[in-house]
Amino acid sequence: MNVIIIEDEKPAARRLARLLSELDVEVSTMLHSVEESIEWFQNNPHPELIFLDIQLSDGLSFEIFDVVDVQSSIIFTTAYDEYALQAFKLNSIDYLLKPIDDEELENAVKKYKMVKPSTQKLSLDFEDIKKLLVNPLEREYKKRFTTKVGQHLKILNADEVECFYSENKGTYAATSDGRNYLLDTTLENLESELHPEKFFRVSRKYYVNISHIKDIISYTNSRLKIKLNRYTDQEIIVSRERVKDFKLWLE
């Protein structure tokens, strides 16, 4: 099977390629922008299957199909929620919500193998999908957080946060000045708000900022221990099931 990934977030693309490899599906090419994808399709045989992110760094991925008549089946990988998924269902297009679940990915691949067109390409109505997306804005991640300190609100810049962590049912931000601040959110909510190239969830308890990692040490049971510049309250351990993705994220 000839498969390519079109995804602007390189760590996400590498993780998806690794998950597909574990399903014996090898990815031949990874593309990261509309412009790069158009050029590639104009100069290469089209693959059987594309894993396609909707919002790329230089525009909507649908712009590729305005220029190139792509002869491929498509599985969308998207952060958009129900309103966009209506379009995928109406057009019989498979989709995977980010962060991609291993089991859902396996089911999507199995579905493709069962229904893949043998003599004609998949018919996609991208205009209907674009209408349901309601002209989404370019993806933005949170740059600031607010926390209450006494009777005052304090602004925390995301770049100054060494890690986010959960403790006693609360969520905290540990900053580069060595202080910890209680936030009115959860680690689950932060997943869609933090820039994936800057922050990584190393365990159920911690998100770490790559800019504040001081050292990474081999630990027991094939795990890793992270030391940050200022935060020393507790050990930060990369859980065993996240070590591979963490190493890819560091590249």
C-alpha positions in Angstrom: 0.0 0.0 0.0 1.4 3.4 -1.0 0.6 5.9 1.8 1.5 9.5 2.4 0.9 11.9 5.3 0.1 15.6 4.9 0.4 17.2 8.3 2.0 20.6 9.3 3.0 19.5 12.8 6.1 17.4 12.3 5.9 15.6 15.7 2.3 14.6 15.0 3.3 13.4 11.5 6.2 11.3 12.9 3.9 9.8 15.6 1.3 8.9 13.0 3.9 7.3 10.8 5.2 5.2 13.7 1.7 4.1 14.6 1.0 3.1 11.0 4.3 1.2 10.9 3.1 -0.9 13.8 0.1 -1.8 11.7 2.5 -2.9 8.8 1.6 0.2 6.8 4.7 2.0 5.7 4.5 5.8 4.9 6.5 6.7 1.8 6.3 10.5 2.1 5.5 13.2 4.7 4.4 16.6 3.4 3.9 19.7 5.6 2.2 22.5 3.6 -0.2 23.2 0.8 2.6 24.5 -1.4 4.9 21.5 -0.8 2.0 19.1 -1.4 1.0 20.7 -4.7 4.5 20.5 -6.0 4.8 16.9 -4.9 1.6 15.8 -6.5 2.5 17.5 -9.8 5.8 15.5 -10.0 5.0 12.1 -8.4 2.5 9.2 -8.9 -0.4 9.6 -6.6 -0.6 7.3 -3.6 -3.4 4.9 -2.8 -4.2 6.6 0.5 -3.6 10.0 2.1 -3.8 10.8 5.8 -4.7 14.5 5.5 -4.8 17.3 8.1 -7.3 20.0 7.3 -5.5 23.1 8.6 -1.9 23.4 7.3 0.6 26.1 8.1 -0.1 28.0 4.8 -3.9 27.3 4.5 -6.6 24.7 4.3 -5.5 21.4 2.7 -8.5 21.6 0.4 -6.5 24.2 -1.6 -4.4 21.3 -2.8 -7.4 19.9 -4.7 -8.1 23.3 -6.3 -4.9 22.9 -8.2 -4.3 19.1 -8.5 -6.8 16.4 -9.4 -5.7 14.0 -6.7 -6.3 10.3 -7.5 -6.3 9.0 -3.9 -8.5 7.9 -1.1 -8.4 10.1 2.0 -8.6 9.6 5.8 -8.8 13.0 7.5 -6.8 13.7 10.7 -8.5 16.7 12.4 -8.8 18.7 15.5 -12.3 19.9 14.5 -15.3 18.6 16.3 -18.8 17.5 15.6 -19.8 20.3 13.2 -17.1 19.4 10.8 -17.6 15.6 11.2 -21.0 16.0 9.7 -19.4 16.7 6.4 -17.1 13.7 6.6 -20.1 11.4 7.3 -22.2 12.8 4.5 -19.3 12.3 2.1 -18.4 8.8 3.3 -15.0 10.0 4.3 -13.2 8.4 7.2 -11.7 10.7 9.9 -9.6 10.6 13.0 -9.8 13.1 15.8 -6.6 14.4 17.3 -4.9 13.2 19.4 -5.1 10.0 17.3 -6.1 6.9 19.2 -4.2 3.7 18.3 -7.4 1.5 18.1 -9.3 4.1 16.0 -6.4 4.3 13.6 -6.3 0.5 13.2 -10.1 0.5 12.5 -9.7 3.2 9.9 -7.0 1.3 8.1 -9.1 -1.9 8.2 -12.1 0.1 6.8 -10.0 1.5 4.0 -8.8 -2.0 3.0 -12.4 -3.3 3.0 -13.9 -0.5 0.9 -11.0 0.9 -1.1 -12.1 1.7 -4.7 -10.5 -0.6 -7.2 -11.3 1.2 -10.5 -12.3 4.7 -9.6 -11.2 7.4 -7.1 -13.3 8.4 -4.1 -15.8 11.2 -4.9 -15.3 14.0 -2.4 -17.4 17.2 -2.2 -14.8 19.5 -0.7 -17.0 22.6 -1.1 -19.6 21.1 1.2 -16.9 20.4 3.8 -15.5 23.9 3.6 -19.0 25.4 4.2 -19.4 23.3 7.4 -16.0 24.4 8.6 -17.4 28.0 8.7 -14.1 29.5 7.5 -11.9 28.4 10.5 -9.3 30.8 11.6 -5.6 29.9 11.4 -4.8 27.6 14.3 -3.7 29.5 17.4 -2.3 28.2 20.7 -2.6 30.0 24.1 0.3 32.4 24.8 -1.0 33.5 28.2 -2.8 32.1 31.2 -4.3 34.0 34.2 -4.3 32.9 37.8 -5.6 34.5 40.9 -3.1 35.6 43.6 -4.9 36.9 46.6 -7.2 39.7 45.2 -5.2 40.1 42.1 -5.1 38.4 38.7 -1.6 37.5 37.5 -0.7 36.9 33.8 1.6 34.0 33.0 3.3 33.8 29.7 3.3 30.3 28.3 7.0 30.5 27.4 7.8 31.1 31.1 6.0 27.9 32.2 8.4 25.1 32.8 5.7 22.5 33.3 2.0 22.1 33.9 1.1 19.4 36.5 -1.9 18.0 38.4 -1.9 17.5 42.1 -4.8 17.0 44.6 -7.4 17.5 41.9 -5.8 20.9 40.9 -3.8 21.9 37.9 -0.7 24.0 38.4 1.8 26.0 36.3 5.4 25.9 37.5 7.2 29.0 36.2 10.8 29.9 35.5 10.9 32.1 38.6 10.5 29.0 40.8 6.8 29.6 41.7 3.7 27.4 41.3 0.3 28.8 40.4 -3.1 27.2 40.6 -5.0 27.4 37.3 -8.7 27.1 36.6 -8.4 24.3 34.0 -7.4 20.6 33.6 -4.5 18.9 31.8 -7.1 17.5 29.4 -8.3 21.0 28.4 -4.7 22.1 28.0 -4.1 19.4 25.4 -5.8 21.5 22.6 -4.4 24.8 24.0 -0.6 24.1 24.2 1.6 24.3 21.2 2.6 20.7 20.4 6.1 21.6 19.4 6.8 23.4 22.7 4.8 21.2 25.2 4.6 17.5 25.6 2.6 15.4 28.0 5.1 13.0 29.4 2.7 11.3 31.8 -0.8 11.6 33.1 0.5 14.2 35.6 2.9 16.4 33.6 3.2 18.6 30.5 6.8 19.9 30.0 8.1 22.8 28.1 11.1 21.8 25.8 12.7 25.2 26.4 13.1 24.5 30.1 14.5 20.9 30.0 17.9 20.9 31.7 18.6 17.2 31.5 17.1 13.8 30.4 18.3 10.7 32.3 17.7 7.0 31.7 15.5 5.6 34.4 14.1 2.2 35.5 11.8 0.1 33.3 12.9 1.8 30.1 11.6 5.1 31.3 13.2 8.6 31.3 13.6 11.2 34.0 13.4 14.9 33.2 15.1 17.6 35.1 13.9 21.2 34.5 15.8 24.4 35.2 13.9 25.4 38.3 11.1 23.0 39.1 12.3 20.4 41.7 9.2 19.7 43.7 8.8 16.1 42.4 10.5 13.8 39.9 9.2 14.1 36.4 9.2 10.7 34.8 8.3 10.0 31.1 5.9 7.0 31.3 7.1 3.9 29.4 4.3 4.1 26.8 5.2 7.7 26.0 9.0 7.3 25.7 9.0 6.6 21.9 6.8 9.6 21.1 8.8 11.8 23.5 12.0 11.0 21.7 10.4 11.8 18.3 9.1 15.1 19.8 12.7 16.0 20.7 13.9 15.7 17.1 
